[in-house]
Amino acid sequence: MKKKFVGIYTKWPDTTAFLLFALVAVLAYWQVSFLQYSLKWDMLDCYLPWRYFVGECWQNGEIPFWNPYQHFGYPIHADMRSAWNPESFLVGLAGGYSNITMHFLTIIYLTMAGMGMYKLTGFLTKQRQIGLVVGIAYILSGFFIGHGQDISFFISGAFVPCVLYYYLKFSSGGGLLDSLKTALFLLIMVLAAYPAFTIFLIYTLLMFFGYRIILLFKDKQKGAAWKFLWLNILLAFLVGGGSLVLILTFPQIAPYSGRFAGIAYEDFIINPYTPQSFISWLTPFVMGSNPAIFKSDLTMLNGYWGVLMMAFLVFAFKMKNRIGYVFLIVAILSLFLSLGPYTPVHPFFYRFVPGISLFRMPAIFILFTIIGLLVVASLGMKYLLVNFDKEINKLRKALLVIMAVMLAVLIVGLIYLPYQETVFFKGTGTIRGFFEKITFFEQLAFHGSLQLVFLSVFYFWLKKGGKEKFLFKVGLMVFIEMALAIQLNINYTGVNQFSPLKLREEMSTLPAGFPTPDNRPMRCHNEHASKMMPLWQNVSIYTKRPCYEGFNSFKLNKYDSLFDKHPKLANAQLNNPLVFLSDQVFPGSMLKQAESEMLTGREIFIEDSLLQHIDLSQLQSSKGDTAWVRSFFPNRVTLNYSSQHPQLLTLMQSDYIGWQAYLDGEKIAHFTSNILFRSLIVPAGKHQVIYKYENNILRKAFYISYGIIFLLLIAVVILHYKKLRKQDRAKAIFFLAFVKLALGIWVVLVIKNQMDINSDQKAEALLMEQAQQILSKEDDVFGIFDIPNPEKWSIDNPRMVSVNLLDKPDLVAIYNMIDTCRAESIMYLWHGHKQLPETEELIRLKYPGAQILKSRGNGQLLMFNRKGHDERATLSQQLENYEDDKGIKISDTAFTKSSLSLASNQAYVFSSNLVWGPSLRYKIEKDTTWNDVKFVASCDIALLEDCDVVFSIHVYRGKKQLVWEGIELQDFILQQNHWQKVVLAYQPKSNLKKGDEVVASFWNRGKTNFVMDDFELEVVK
């Protein structure tokens, strides 16, 4: 078997290496590869939503210029890691992103990182087996697990070694193909990696360029020098042309973002690689216990590259390799850079080296330290193999020195170990509890002892064998020791406790395309209303709701100015819907004075110089004036309005270069209002306004950049195939077959995705057709259409209304309709997104009889009847109406009781001194299938003031909370001093067990006064 493997590796070394590295990545990161636990932090909160949005753009024929769903809109084209990333283009067209996609990409980039280091060190040492060992060490290094939440760091770590390999290869006599490959991988770095790595990589390449060109001229090889120079010019031209879409972005974004203006150094530096963090080179487990010890962010602390690999540095100065010394210089320089203010190197680079002042976290440069030291270690390993019998004792001595240091670390850990309180004696109950409760000195002692065992085993194993199995021993021990280090840290910086499959199921119900937003106040569109744990940040991108919150790297200056310098104006503006009319226009110079008074949100402040072109006397608002969004796409927004007089029409999206307004097809000037938004003067009557993003320079730059990437990729494939054909026909055939297979799979996925989109559209059309037929035949039916883009169907019928119910606060719209509807039946159609479980329950309050008329794709057409009865089985029903002594009497004139509420003349007053009030509970009596059961909690609520109250359903297993579903009353209640029914539903996604308890309760976190009545918890099947 061993000879067979060696034979395969000798014939197909790169293919075998790729499979080996894939296996290493899968096993070391098994929680990710086997979908056991979800990725965490930025991977889900930033990179997934940004890529999700970009993918949706490509699927729907939109170039990702503008993201309207965060911070009132921002130019996502300025994001150097998502918008123009070729990965986003390929994945977006092939079906788009989900959280599972990020798991897959994590393993792919780890595998490519191993391949890059394998090629680089194999080229420098001329021994592929050494490349295998170093590639394994690189995959399992602290850089990747430390930044397990940042896909752009994985991309950087994957492609830096590739760029270095191909550049050094063509510098050493390679030709056009190696130059083109360097350009291709460097372009991927520019368009997808974290920019700081790309900038430092370019400086590193310049060092190698200078070194090589000097050597060539010194050796009087002028022909080779000029060829090398021209190939570098070609490389620069291709990278510059492929990066044109980003190069032209910088001058556009610079006036709108303070990020490009430079920041004072003392305000700039965060998260250096502190001197305390060097302990991670020995026992990286300690980095997760108490980041405060290290005075930096948890994700920036792990610089581990393998204690066994460190032993080979003893041969660093015997390697007699000039390139190796350059890598050593790069490693030392980047190490000093990563230390930030702890040495003068980073402050110097910040002030005098272009590009460094744009990035705040010096610790990231530890990547180049790890790469440089692994390269030097590989050269030391090569020297040892050449002089094995002579030098092996020096390696053993180096191991003894490392073992002595590790023993000292272990002793320190044991001295300060809190023996009576240690988790090893007290226990934690679960593995996750072990990682949460273990302390610094416990980690030091635990990992120190493990490292000492590994070093001892390796030391004695070396004494029993010779040169023949040396690399196998090193590789195996490196994998075992470093994979264990991954497992000791993955719970801190790699994964959380959530199930990725359950999250994928939740995401599968999100609306596709770009649905039309509703007309609720903007304050209702917040992150809290849409969150799907563990997704809690930038969630509005998934639900496709324009939001004033979020996180992104290119938040505009004007947004900060509005919310930081003028919070009263910002807060008042949130009372408006996405588009609104106003006749209250004031000069910007009056803003400070106006903020001292009460602002309603209808006040519009513009630059004083613009007022001379506006006749304020003509502006007038009238009852019945309306404005609404007709269609909403990232680069095109259509607005309709009806007004009896000229007014100011404001779209609550950031004003930015490239946006152009059209009134009934004619171009019209617009201007910035209230510091951030887009406004224009519109005439009386019914008209249409269209905003288009017309950044033609950037659009052409995009075509040029992607055209160069496409041609470059074709050229590399053709030249590589021709080279292989000359060397080995079988490998050439295999390579061509692989390219055809990969391209074929991608094309099939693109076609399938388009077919799914078309099928979904047809399903919606069939449902709508049947619904409209019913409305045309039945006079006493009211239709509610819960679809993302109702404008496609030209709904204009007094007995039809469109809604878009994506999150629980949207249910306010349904409540009003049901409460005032007088029809005998309600027809409810939903399609294109998940159905909120509360929707059906609200309709059943007055229309209990229900039947499904048709199901098509991701949607249904249902009919609810007033005179029918609920045919579902009721397993339990608990009602507290606060009669008898449990409530107080409420006078009839105090509140207007909704017709939805149950009859009652007493209620429960939730006073401001109460945080927790009454609760209803249902205890599971036996294990059974609960997937077809729904828990429905409802209550009549009357608010007496502004509130901060959460109505929720919890599921507990013992003291552990399994589930939380809730809504904030402030997002649901229409008005104060008015009774309104609030409904919350929970449908289990997994089986509940005997003893589990379902609890409905109120959390009065704002200590608010309100009244509640007819509190009910019902279990239906």
N, C-alpha and C positions, 0 to 999 in steps of 0.2 A: 504493500500500500504506500509505504514511504517512497519507494523508487518510482512508483507511478505518479505520485504527487510531484516529485522533483522533476520528472519528465515533462509533465504538463506545465509546470512553472517555467522550465527552460524553454519550452516551445511558445507558450503564451504568458509571458511574465506579467504584462500590464493587466490583462484580463483576470489572471489569478490574484494579483495584488488588489484589484478593485473589489473582487468578491470577498477577499480576506478582510479588507477594511470595512466593507459593508457589514460583515458578520461581527466584527469588533464593535462597531457603532450600535448595532442592534442589541447585542448582549450587554454592553456596558450601560446603555440607555434603555433597558428593557421596559421600564415604566412608560417611556414615550413610544417606543416602537410597537409594543403590544397593546397600546391604548389602555393602560391600567390607570394612569392618572393624567390629569390635564396639565398642559403647560401653564405658566403663570405670568403675572405682572405685565410687562410691556408687550410680551408676545401676544397676549389676548386683548390688552387694553389699547394698544397703539398699532402694532404692525398688522394684526389681523383686520381690524376695521378699516385701516387705510388701504390695504390690499383688497379687501372685500369691495370697497367703493371703486377702486381703479378697475377691478375685474368686472364689476357691473357696468362701468362706462364702456369698456371694450365690447362687452356682449351686446350693448344697445347702440353701438355705432357712435359713441361719444368719446372724443379725445379728452383725457383727464386734465383739463385746465383748472376747473373750479369745483371746490367741494362746498356745497351750500348748507351742509348739515351740522357744522360746528362754528361757534363764535360768529354767528351771522354771516358765515361764508368766508372762505379764504382761498388763496391761489395754491392749490395742491401741486401745481406744476413746479413750484419752487422746492418741493420735497425731493431731495436727491436720493432717497432710498426707496420710494414707492411708485411715483408717477411714471417714470420712464424706465423702470426696471424691466428688462426683457422677460424676466420670469413672470411679472405681473401680466404682461401682454399674452404670453403663451398660456398661462393658467387661466387667465380671465376668459379668453376665447374658448378654451376647452371645457368650460363648465363653472369657472369661478372658484372662489375660496370658501372653505369652511375651516373650523378649528382642526379637523383631521388633516387637511392640507398642510398645516403648519407642522404637524407631527412628521409627516412624510418628508417635508423639506428639511427639517432638522436632521434627519438621518442621512439624507442625500448630501447635504453640505458637509456633514462630518466625514462622510466617505470621500468626498472630493478633497477635503482638507488632508486626509491621509494620503491620497494619491498625489497631491501637490508636493507634500514633503517627501514622499517616496521618490518622485521624479527628481526633485532638487538634490537631495542628499545622495541618491543613487548616481546622479550625474557627477557630483563633486568627488565622490569616493570611488566611482567606477565599479561599485558592487551593489547590485540590486537588493541583496539580502540585508545589507545595512539599512537601505532605504525602507525595507519592510519594518524593521525594528523601530526606526525613528518615526516612521509614519504612525505606528501604533501609539508611541509615546505622545505624539502631537495630538492625535484624536482625543486621547484621554488626559490631556493637560488641563491645568486649572483655568486657562483662559476660556475654554468652551463651557465648562460646567459653571464657572463663575458668572458668565454672561448667558446662561441658559434661557433667559427671558428676552434676548435681543437677537432677532434673526439677521439684522444688518451686521452684527459682529460675527455671526457664523459665516456669512457671505465673505466678509473681510478675511477671516481666518482661512477660509477655503481657497481664496484666489490669490492672496499675497504670495504663497510659495510657487503657484503656477506662473505668475508674472516673472518672479525672480528666476525660475528655472529656464523659461524660454528666452528671457533676455540674456542670461549668462550663456545659454547655448548658442544663440546667434552672435553673441559677442566673441565667442571662441571659434568662430569660423563658420557658423551656420549661415544659411542664406535667406531667401525671401520668405519661405514657409515659416521659419521660426520668428521672423520679424512680424509676419501677419498674425501668428498665434499670440505673440506678445501684445500686439495691438488689440486683439479680440478680448483677451482676458483683462487687460488694463481698462478697456471700455466698460466691461461688466463691473469692474471696481468703481469706475466713475459714476455709473448709472444706478448701482445697487448697493454698494458698500457704505459703511459709515465714512463720511468724507475725510475725517482726520487721518484714517489709515491710508487713504489714497494719496493724500498730500505728502505724508511721510514716506510712502513707497516711492513717489516720484523723486523726492530728494535722494532716496537710497539709489534709485536707478541712475540719477545724475552722478553720484559718487562712482558707481561702476563704469559709467560712460567715460568720465574723466580719467579713471584709472586705466581703462582699456585704450583710449585714444593716445594717452601719453606713452604707453608701452609700445604701441604700433609705430609711432613716429620715432621713438627712441631706438627701436630696432630697425629703423629705416624701411619699414614696410608701408610705403606711401600708398601703393595701390590698394592694399587691404584696409588702410586707414580711411581712404576716401570712400571705399565701398561701405565700410562700417558707418561712416558719417551720413552717406545718402540713405542707407537703410534706417538710420535713426530719424532723419528728416521725414521719410515716408511714415515711420511709426508715429511721429508727432502730428503729421498731417491727418492721418486716419483717426487718431484719438481725438484731435481737436475737432475734426468734422463730425465724428460720431457724438461728441459732447456738445455740439452747437446749440441744441435745445436747452441745455443748462447754462452754457456760457452767456446766451442772450437773456436768460432769466435774471441773472444777477443785477444788471443795471435797472431792470424793471422793478424788482422787489426791494432794492436798496432803500429808496425813499420811504417805503411803507413799513420797514422792519428795522428796529434798533440793533438787531443781531449783527448787521453788517457795518455798523458804525464804530465798532470797537467798544470795549468795556474796560473800566479801570481795573488794574490787575487784582487789587485786594477784593473787589467785588466779583471778580471773574472766576477765581480759582475755587473749585469744589472737587472733592473726591480725588486727592492725590494717592499714589501708592506709598503709604506711610512706612517709615522704617520698621514699625511693629509688624507690618505685613510680611516681612521676610520669613517669619515663622511658617508661613504657608509653603515655603520651599521644602520643609521637612514634614510637617503634620498639617495638611490643609483642612483637616476635620475641624480645627479650632476656629476657622473663620466664620462659622455659622452661629456660634453661641452668643456672642456679645459684641456686635460691631462697634459699640462705643469705645471699647478698648483700643480699637485700631484707628479711630478718628477719621473714618471714611465710610463710604457706602458699602454695604455687604457685597454687592456685585463686583466691586473693584478690587477685592482683597486677594483673590486666589491667583498666585503666580506659579503654581506648582508645575514642574516639568519632569518629575521622576527622580527619586533618590538614587536609583541605579544608574540613570543617565549621567548624574552628577559625577560619578566616579571616573568617567572617561575624560573629564576636563584635565586630569593630571597629565594627559598627553597633548594638551592644547598647544604648547610651545615647542613640541617636537614634530608637529605635523608638516612643517615646511610647505605650506600652501598659502600663497599670497591672498587668494580669494577668501580663505578661511580667516585670515587676519582682518580683512575688511568686514566680514560678518561679526567678528569679535568686537571690532570698533562700533559697528551698528548696535550690537547687543548692549555694550556699555553705555553708549550715548542715549539709546532709548530708555535704558534703566534710569539714568540721571534725569531724563525728561519726565519719566513717570513719577518721580519723587516730587515734582512740582516745586513748591516754595522751600523745600528742605535742602535744595542745592541752588546755586546761581544759574544752572544750565537752562531750566525752563523759563525763568524770568527773562533771560537773554533771548531765547528763541521767541518768546512772546512779543518782545519789543522790536526785534530786527529780522525775523524770518517770516516772510509772507505766508498767511494762511493759518499759522498756529494760534493767532489771537481770536480765531472764530470758535474755538472749542474749549469747553470749561473743565474737562475731566482729564488731567494729566495721566491718571492711572492706566488709561487705555493703551498707552504706548508700550506697556509691558508685553504686548503681543510680539513686537519686534525683538524684545529681549529673549523671549522663549524661543522664537525661530532662530535667532542668532546663536544661542547657546546650544540648541539641538544640532545645528549645523556643525558647530565646533566639536561637539561631542561625537558626531558621526565621523568626523575626520580623525579624532582621537581613537575611535573604534577601529578605523581603517589602519592607522599606524600600529595599533596593538596587534591586529591580525597579521600584518606583514612581519612583525617582530615578536611573535607570540611567545616563544620560549624564553626570549630575553626579557620581555617586559611584563609578563603575566603577574609576577610578584609585586610589581608596582601597583597594579590594579587591586590586588588583594590588600596591600597596605592602604590604598585609598579607601577601600571598603571598611577597613578597620577604623580609619579616622572618622568616617561618616557614622559608623556604629558607635564610636565613643561619644560623638556629638549627640546622637539620638539617645544614648544612655543618659547623658546629662539632662536632656529634655524630659525623659521619662522620670528621672529622679526629682526634678523640679515639680512635675505634675503630682508625683506621689507625696512630696512634702506638704504641698498646699491642698491636697485632696481632702474634702470634707467627708470623712469616712462615715459618720453617722447619718449624713444627709444625702449621700451619693445615690444616684438612681440605680446603681448596681445592687444596693442593699434594700432600698425602699421599693423599687420596682415602679413601673409606670402603667402597666396593663396593656399597652399597645406599642408597636414599633414607632408610630408617629409621636406618641407621648414620650418615648425615649429621646427622640431628637429634639423635642420641644423643651424638655426639662434638664437635659444634661448641661453641665456648666463647663466653663473654659478649662479648668484644671482636670476635670474628669475627661474631657476630650483629649487634652494633652497627654495624660497618662494612658488612655485607651489606644489612641492612634500611635503614640510613641512606642508602646509595647508591640503593636502589630508590625510597625516598620522595623523594629529591632529583630523580630522573628524572621521577616522576609530577608533582611540583609544577612542574617546568620545562615539561613537556609541557602541563599545564593553563594555565600562565601564558602561553605563546606561543599556545595555542589560543584564549584569551580575546581576544588582540589581533587575531585574524583574523575575528571575528564580532561581532554585535551582540546585542541583547536577545532576538531571536526564538528562537534555539537555545540560549540560555544555560542554562536548566534542564535541557535534554537533555544538554548537555556536563557539567554538574555531576553529574547522576545517573549517567551512564555512568562518569565518572572515579571517583566515590565507590564504585560497585560494583566496578570492577576493582581499585582500590587496597585497599579493605577486604576484598574476597573473598580477595585474596592474603594479607593479614594473617591471615585465618582459617586458610588453608592452612599458614602458617608456624607456627601454634600448635596446630593440631588434634591433632597427634601427642603433644603434651604434656598437654593437658587435655581432649581430646575422645574419642579412640579408642585402642584397643590393636591388637595384631597378630592377634588371634583372629578366626576366621570366624564371623559371626553365623548363617549358615545351618547350619553344623555344630553350633553350640550349640543352635539351634532343634530340630534333629533329635534331639539328646540329651535335650532337655527334653520332647519329645513322648512319650517313653517313661516319664515320671514317673507315679506312682500318682495317680489322680483321687480326689476325695472325701477322706474321713478314715479311713484304714486303722487297724486295731487294732494298737497297739504290741506288740512281743514282751516277754519277761520277762528279757532280758539285763540285767546291771548297767548302771546309768546312765552309768558311765564309758565304756562302749562307744559311747554315742550322742554322739559329738563331731563337731566340724566337719570334722576331717581325714578321718574315715571316709567322709564323704558328698560331698566336694568334686568338682566337675566343672569343671575349668578352662575359662574364667576365673572360674567361680563358686567362691569359696572361703570366703565368710563368709555366715552365716545360711542355709547350705545345708540345714539340717535342716528348714526350711519346705518345701522342694521334696520331700524324701523323706518328709515327714510323720512325723518321729521326735521325740518330746519330748527336748529337749537342755538341758544345763546351761550351754552356751556360747552365743555369738552377740553381736550388737550391736543395741541399740535405744535410743531416746531416753528411754524410761521404765522403765529398770531400777529395780527397787524397792530402797528403803533396806535392807530386811531381807536381800535377796540380797547386797548389798555387805557388810553386817555379818557374814553367815555366812562369806563367802569371804575377807574382809579381816581380820576380827578373830578368827575361829575357823577357820583353815585346816585344822587337824587334824580337827575335826568334819566340815567340808565334804568333805575327802578320804575320810574313812571312810564318809560317806553315799553316796558314788558307788559303793560296793560293792553297794548295794541295787538291786533292780529298781524299776520305776515304782511298784508297789504291793507292800507286804510286811506281814507280821504280826510282832509283837514283844511280849515280856512284860517287857522291861527298861526300866522307867520310872523317871526320876530327877528331882528338883527342879532347876530352872534354876540355882539358887545353887551347885550342885555341878559346874557345867560346867567352870570353870577348873581345878578339882582333877582332874576326870576327864581333861582334855586332857593332863595330865602323864603319864598312863598310856596303855596301848595301847587304842585304840578299834576295835571290830570293825565298826561301822555299825549294829548292832541296838539300840544305846543310844538312848533317846528322852528328851529333856530338855524339860520343860514348866514353865510358871510355877508357883512354889511354891503360890500360892493355889488352883490347880486340884486339887492333890493331896488336899485334904481331902474332895473329892467322889469320889475313886477308891479302891476297895478293892484295893490292890496284891496282897494275899494271894490273890485269885481269879485273877490273871493267870498263865497258864502256857502255855508252848509245848510241843508234842509232835511227834514224828516223823510226817510225813505231812500236817501242816498246810500248806495252800496258799492263795494269793490270786492272782488274775489279773484282767486287764482284759477285760471282755466286749465293750464297745464304747467308742469314743473319739471324741467330737465336741468342738469348741471350747467349747461352752456346756453340755455334758452328758457326764458320764463314768459308765459303768456298771461296777461291780466285783463280782466273785463271790469268795467265800472259803469255805473249809472248815476248821474248827478244833474240836478236842476240848474246849477250855476257852476262857473269855473271854480276849481279847487286845486289843492296841492295833493298829488297822489304819491304816496311814499311806500316803497318796498323795503322791508327790513332785512336787507342784505347789504354787505359792505360795498362801498363804492371803491372801485379799483380800475386801473388802466385796462382798457380793452372792452369794457361794457358800453354798449350803444343802445339807445332807446328808439323805438319806432311807434308812432301813433297812427293807427289805421294804415300801416304800411309805409308811412312817410317818416324819415329820420327827424328826430326832435331832440333838442338839447336837454340834458338832465344835470343835476348838480348834487353836491354832498349836503346832507341835512343832519342836524343833531350829531355832528362830528363824524358820524360813521356811515349813514344810510344813503340810499338813492331816492331822490325826489324829482318831480317835474310838474309844471303847471299844465293842467288838462282842461279842455273846454267842456261846456255843459253838454248833456246828452248821453247817449249810450255809445261807448267807444271801446276799442281794444288797444292795449299797450303791450308791446313785445320788447323784452330785453334780450339782446344777443351778445355773446362774448366773441368779439371780432379782433383777436390779437393775431393779425395775419402774419406778422414777422415770426412770431413763435410757432405758428402753424406750419409755415414753410420750413423753419428750422427743424421741426419734428420730422417732416418728410425727409429732409436731408440726412438727419441723424440716423433714423431707422433704415433709410436706403443704404447708407454706408455700412451699417451693422449687417444688413441682409447680404449685401455683395461681399463683404468681408467673410461672412460665414460660408458662403458658396465657394469663394476662392480657397479658403482653408480646407474644405472638404475635398475639392478637386485636387489640389496640390498634394494633400496628405494621401489620397488614394493613389495618385501616380507614383509617389515615393514608395508606398507599400508594394505596389505592383512590380516595381523593379527589384525589390528585396525578397518578397515572399508572396506569391500569388494567393495562397490560402488565406493569409492575413488580410490581403486587399479585398478578397471576396467577402470575408467575415465583416470587415469594416463597412463595406458598401451595404451589406445586408442589414447591419445594425442601424445605419443611417436611414435606410428605407423603412425599417420596422418602426423606428422612433417617429419618423415623419408620418407614417401611415397611422400609427396609434393616435397621434395628435390630430390629424385630419378627421379620423373617425370620431374622436371626442368632440371636435368642433361641430361636425355635422349632427351628431347626436344631441348636443346641447341646443343647437338651433331647432332641431325637430321637437325637442321637449318644449321649447318656448312657443313654437307654432301650435303644438298640441294643447298647451295650456291656454293659448288664446282662443282656440276653437272650442275648448270646453266652456270657457266663459261666455262665448258667443251663443252656444246652445242653451246655457242656463238663462241668459238674458232673453233669448228669443221666446222660450217657454214662459218666462215671467211676464213679458209684455203681452203675450197672447192671453194669459189669465186676466191681466188688468183690463184688456180690451173687452173681455166677455163678462167679467164680474164687476158689478157696480159698487158692492159693499166690501171691497178689499183695499187695504192700504199697503203699498210696497216699500220695503226698506232694502236698499241695495248696498251691501258692505263690500265694495270693490275698490282696488287701488286707483284706477283711472276712469272715473265715471264720465269724463268729458268725451270719451270715445263713442259713447252711446247716445249723446245728445238728449239726455234726460230732461224733459220739459213737460211734466204732468203733475197737476196738483195732488194726485194720489200716489205720487212716487217721490222718494227722497233718497239721496245718496249719502253715505257716510263712509268713513275709513277707520275702522276700529282696530288699532294696533296695540294700544296699551290701556290699562284700566281707567285712567281719567277720561278717555274718549267716551266712556259709557254715559257721560252726562248727556250727550246728544240723544242716545236711545231713551234715557229716562224722560226727557221732555216729550218726545214723540209718543211714547206709550201712555204717559199721564194725560195727554190731551186728545188722544185718538178716539174717535167715536165709531169707527168702522167695526163691522161684525167680525172681520178676519184680518190678520196681518200676514203678509207674505214676506218672508225674510230670505234674501239671497246673499251668500258670502262666497268669495272666491279670491284666490291669489295670495292669501296669507293665512296665518293661524286664526281660528275662531276663538275669541275670548269666551271662556265657559260661563261668564256672568251674563252674556248677551241673552242667551236663551232663557235664563232664570228671570231676568227683568221682564221679558215679553210674557212669560208664563204667569206673572203676577196678575195680569188682567185677561190673558188669553191662554188658559191652562191646557186646552186640547191642542196637540201637535202631531203632524205627520210629515214625513220626508217625501217630497214629490219627485226629486231627482238628485242624484249624486254624480258629479263629473269632475275627475281630476282632484285638485285641491279645492273643492267647493261643494256646496249643497244648496238646494232650493227647498225651503220648508214653509208649511202653512200652519198658522196658529189660529184657533177659533175661540171666540169669547164664551160660547155655550158648551164647549167640550170639557173634558176632565183630564187631569194628569194621569196617564196610564202607567207611569213608572211606579215600581214598587218602592214604598217608603220603609226603610229599615229602622229609622229612628227619627223622632221629631221632638225637639225641646223648645218650648216657647216661654219666655218671661215677659209678661205684659205689665208688670209692676202695679197690678191691682193690690188690694188688701193693704198690708202695711209696708210693702217694699218700695212704694213710690210716693210721690206727693201729687196733689191735685193741681192740674194745669187748667186755667180758665180758658174758655172758648175764644176769648178775644186776644189772648197772648200770642197765639200762632195760628197760621192757616194750615190745617191738616190736609195733606195730600190725599186724593182719592185712592192712592195705592196703599196707604197704611191701613192697618187693622184698627177697628173701632176701639177707642180707649179714652178714658177721661183722667187717667193718672199716668205719670211718667217718672223716670229716674233722673235726678239732677246730678250731673257730673261736675262737682265744684273744682275750683282751681287748686285746691290743696290736695287733690287726689291725683296720683300718677297712674295707679292701676285700679280698675273698677271691676264690675261684674264680668264673669266669664262663663261660657257654656262648654261642657266637655263630653266627649264620646270615647269610651274605652273599647278597644278591639277585643272581642271575646274569644276569637279563635283564628288560627291561621287559615287563610283562604285567598282566592284571587280577588284583588281589589281594583283591578284596572278598569272595570266597567262601573265603578261606584263614584258618585260625586258628593262631596261635602259642600253644602250651601249655607253660608251664614248671612243673615240679613238683619237690618235694624232701621227704625225710623230715627232720624237725627234732626235736631234743630240747633243751629249754632247761635250763640249770643254775642260772639265777637270773632275776630280773626283767630284762627286756630292752628295748632300744631299737634294734631292727633292722628295716630295710626290705628286703623282697624285691620286686624290680622287673624290668620289661621295658622296655628303651629301644629306640628306633629312631633311628639316626644317619644323616645324609647328610653325609658328610665329617666335619667337626668340629661340625656343627650338630645339636642334639638336636631331632628332630621330634615324638617321642611319649614319654610317660612313663606307665606303668601300674604301680601298686604297692600293697602292703599292709604294714601294720606287724604284725610277728609277735605283739606283745603283745595285739593285738585278735583274734588268730586261734587261738593256742595255748591249749588247755584247761587244762593243768597242767604243772608242771615235772617233770623226770626221767621223761618219758613220750614215746615216739615218736609223732609225728603227721604225716600227710601235708598239705603245704601246696601248693595249686594256684593258679596265676595264668595267665589267658588274655588274649590280645589279638587282636582281629579288626580289621584295617585298615578305616578308613572312607573312605580314598582310595587310589589306586594307589601302590605303591612302585616305585622306579626301580632300574635296574641300578647296583650299587655301594652301595646302602643296606644297613645292617647292623642286624640285630636282636640285642640282647644281653640275656641274663638274668643277674642278679647280685644280690649281697647288699651292703647298706651297713650296716656295724656302727657307726652313729653314736654309740651309747652305750657303745662298747667293752665289749661283753658276752661272757661265755663261753657258747658253745652248740656243739652237735654236729650235723653235717649228713651225709646219706647219700643215695645214689641220686638225684643231681641230674640232671634230664632236661630237654631242650628238644626239643619235637616240633612239626613243621609238618604240619598235616593239611588236606585239601581235601575 
